[in-house]
Amino acid sequence: MRVRVFYHDKCFDGACSASLFTRFHRECVTADADYEYHGLVHRAGALFNEADFTGDENAIVDFKYSSSPKITWWFDHHLSAFLSPADHENFLACQQDALCANRKFFDPTYTSCTSYLAHIGETKFGFNTAPVAELIHWANIVDGALYESAESAVEMAAPAMKLTLIIEATQDPEFIPKLIPLLTEIPLAEVLEQPFVAKLLPPLLEQHEKAIALIRERSEYHDGTIFFDISDHLLEGFNKFIPYYLFPQATYSIGLSKSSFRTKVAVGSNPWTKANPDEMVNLAKVCERYGGGGHARVGAISFSPDRTDEAREAAKVIVAELRARDPFPGA
């Protein structure tokens, strides 16, 4: 059997989810399957290519729902999981069919897709999650921003943090598919020591320091919200906690950046803010207005690379909206 696993690309939780799905599927569903990996990214326009769904089974993890009948497994935990009301209706109809309902799962209350997949595997299929406890633990920390401080998030001492840096920055389409199987086979520290992984770290750490300096130079902070525009620098990714490392008093951060395939408006909230959670803006809903999405506390909007002016205008609107909602006026 040939299983194609589609995962949220350039994302630690996406890679972990793909790896955990592979181990779960091999141990609980089919012992002798061959697995292939295909990364998916949020971009302007269509997110899926039906022609890619060529496996005997096709799984999507940590990414939006596809109503294609070729998709046999789906796991997601994002509030903005459905591209359209029709997709949501398709999923709800699927839940009325016993077989389909036992293959497609959605719960936005989970911190990471990895932890959600582990829960489903354990409770519904008898999957033993004990050997992968480290992976689940770190997927929750990374995807849920559950770090002790902004310093720990930006200084990246733990192997999982260094792997996150590499995963988010790599331009090699073969790297993450090669990495995925290792994540549930050996400890993360050993994954980091693999020659094809270890060689990538030093230049990325240097780039990380440059990103800190650039964001410090470009950031404008007032009324509880940071805004920075680094779209004139081609960056494939940067540590999203840098703004709160530089401005720990901030509640929200909006960053405009550009990569090879999109102009991105990143919209986030400070994981260490003292603001009342009930008064926080649902950022997924904000991003959905522009075709983006995410979680209540962090989201993003993707525009094509040639629509930077449109992305900048959207960012300005969101900045003004969030600054008007400053939970600490006068601070």
Backbone hydrogen bonds, N-H to C=O, Kabsch-Sander energy under -0.5 kcal/mol:
donor,donor_aa,acceptor,acceptor_aa,energy
3,V,1,M,-0.6
3,V,34,D,-3.4
4,R,2,R,-0.5
4,R,57,E,-2.4
5,V,3,V,-0.5
5,V,36,E,-3.2
6,F,4,R,-0.6
6,F,59,A,-3.8
7,Y,38,H,-1.6
8,H,61,V,-0.9
9,D,7,Y,-0.7
9,D,40,L,-2.9
11,C,8,H,-0.6
15,A,11,C,-2.4
16,C,12,F,-2.7
17,S,13,D,-2.8
18,A,14,G,-2.1
19,S,15,A,-2.2
20,L,16,C,-2.9
21,F,17,S,-2.8
22,T,18,A,-1.9
23,R,19,S,-2.1
24,F,20,L,-2.9
25,H,21,F,-3.2
26,R,22,T,-2.5
27,E,23,R,-2.4
28,C,24,F,-2.7
29,V,25,H,-1.9
30,T,25,H,-2.6
33,A,30,T,-0.7
34,D,1,M,-3.2
36,E,3,V,-2.5
38,H,5,V,-2.4
40,L,7,Y,-2.8
43,R,41,V,-0.6
50,E,48,F,-0.5
52,D,49,N,-2.7
53,F,50,E,-1.4
54,T,52,D,-2.3
56,D,2,R,-2.3
57,E,2,R,-1.6
59,A,4,R,-3.0
60,I,73,W,-2.0
61,V,6,F,-2.7
62,D,75,F,-2.1
63,F,75,F,-0.6
65,Y,81,A,-3.0
71,I,68,S,-1.7
72,T,58,N,-2.3
72,T,70,K,-0.6
73,W,58,N,-1.8
74,W,103,R,-2.0
75,F,60,I,-2.1
76,D,105,F,-1.4
79,L,294,G,-0.9
80,S,294,G,-1.3
81,A,78,H,-0.6
81,A,79,L,-1.0
88,H,84,S,-1.8
89,E,85,P,-2.5
90,N,86,A,-2.1
91,F,87,D,-2.2
92,L,88,H,-2.4
93,A,89,E,-2.3
94,C,90,N,-1.9
95,Q,91,F,-1.7
96,Q,93,A,-1.3
97,D,94,C,-1.9
98,A,96,Q,-0.5
101,A,94,C,-0.5
101,A,97,D,-3.0
102,N,98,A,-0.9
102,N,99,L,-0.5
103,R,100,C,-2.0
104,K,100,C,-1.4
105,F,74,W,-3.6
107,D,76,D,-1.8
110,Y,107,D,-1.3
116,Y,112,S,-1.7
117,L,113,C,-3.1
118,A,114,T,-2.3
119,H,115,S,-2.1
120,I,116,Y,-2.6
121,G,117,L,-2.9
122,E,118,A,-2.5
123,T,119,H,-2.8
124,K,120,I,-2.4
125,F,120,I,-0.6
125,F,121,G,-1.1
126,G,122,E,-0.7
127,F,121,G,-2.7
129,T,127,F,-0.8
132,V,129,T,-1.4
133,A,130,A,-1.5
136,I,132,V,-2.1
137,H,133,A,-2.6
138,W,134,E,-2.3
139,A,135,L,-2.3
140,N,136,I,-2.0
141,I,137,H,-1.7
142,V,138,W,-3.0
143,D,139,A,-2.6
144,G,140,N,-2.0
145,A,141,I,-0.5
145,A,142,V,-0.6
146,L,141,I,-2.0
153,A,149,S,-1.6
154,V,150,A,-2.3
155,E,151,E,-2.9
156,M,152,S,-1.0
161,M,158,A,-0.6
162,K,158,A,-1.7
163,L,159,P,-2.6
164,T,160,A,-2.1
165,L,161,M,-2.0
166,I,162,K,-1.9
167,I,163,L,-3.0
168,E,164,T,-2.5
169,A,165,L,-1.1
170,T,166,I,-2.1
175,F,172,D,-1.5
176,I,172,D,-0.6
178,K,174,E,-1.5
179,L,175,F,-2.0
180,I,176,I,-2.9
182,L,179,L,-1.2
183,L,179,L,-1.0
183,L,180,I,-1.0
184,T,181,P,-0.7
185,E,182,L,-1.8
186,I,182,L,-2.1
190,E,187,P,-0.6
191,V,187,P,-1.9
192,L,188,L,-2.3
193,E,189,A,-0.9
194,Q,190,E,-0.6
194,Q,191,V,-1.3
197,V,194,Q,-1.8
198,A,194,Q,-3.2
199,K,195,P,-1.7
200,L,197,V,-1.6
201,L,197,V,-0.6
201,L,198,A,-1.0
204,L,200,L,-1.1
205,L,201,L,-2.4
206,E,202,P,-1.7
207,Q,203,P,-2.1
208,H,204,L,-2.3
209,E,205,L,-1.7
210,K,206,E,-1.7
211,A,207,Q,-2.4
212,I,208,H,-2.0
213,A,209,E,-1.9
214,L,210,K,-2.5
215,I,211,A,-2.8
216,R,212,I,-2.2
217,E,213,A,-2.0
218,R,214,L,-2.1
219,S,215,I,-1.5
220,E,227,F,-2.6
222,H,225,T,-1.7
225,T,222,H,-1.7
226,I,252,Y,-2.4
227,F,220,E,-2.0
228,F,254,I,-1.8
230,I,228,F,-0.5
230,I,256,L,-2.9
233,H,230,I,-2.0
235,L,233,H,-1.1
235,L,258,K,-2.3
242,I,239,N,-1.7
245,Y,241,F,-1.7
246,L,242,I,-2.2
247,F,243,P,-2.2
250,A,247,F,-2.1
251,T,224,G,-2.9
252,Y,224,G,-2.2
253,S,268,G,-2.4
254,I,226,I,-2.4
255,G,266,A,-2.3
256,L,228,F,-2.7
257,S,255,G,-0.6
257,S,264,K,-2.3
258,K,233,H,-0.7
259,S,262,R,-2.8
263,T,303,F,-3.1
264,K,257,S,-2.9
265,V,301,I,-2.5
266,A,255,G,-2.8
266,A,264,K,-0.7
267,V,265,V,-0.5
267,V,299,G,-2.4
268,G,253,S,-2.9
268,G,266,A,-0.5
269,S,297,R,-1.2
270,N,251,T,-2.8
273,T,270,N,-1.8
279,E,276,N,-2.0
280,M,277,P,-1.1
283,L,281,V,-1.0
283,L,296,A,-2.9
286,V,282,N,-1.4
287,C,283,L,-2.4
288,E,284,A,-2.1
289,R,285,K,-0.9
289,R,286,V,-0.7
290,Y,287,C,-1.6
291,G,288,E,-1.6
292,G,287,C,-2.7
293,G,300,A,-2.1
295,H,298,V,-3.6
299,G,267,V,-3.2
300,A,293,G,-2.3
301,I,265,V,-1.8
303,F,263,T,-2.9
307,R,304,S,-2.4
308,T,305,P,-0.5
311,A,307,R,-2.3
312,R,308,T,-2.8
313,E,309,D,-2.0
314,A,310,E,-2.2
315,A,311,A,-2.5
316,K,312,R,-2.2
317,V,313,E,-2.0
318,I,314,A,-2.3
319,V,315,A,-2.8
320,A,316,K,-2.4
321,E,317,V,-2.1
322,L,318,I,-2.7
323,R,319,V,-2.7
324,A,320,A,-1.6
325,R,321,E,-0.5
325,R,322,L,-0.8
326,D,323,R,-1.2
331,A,328,F,-2.3
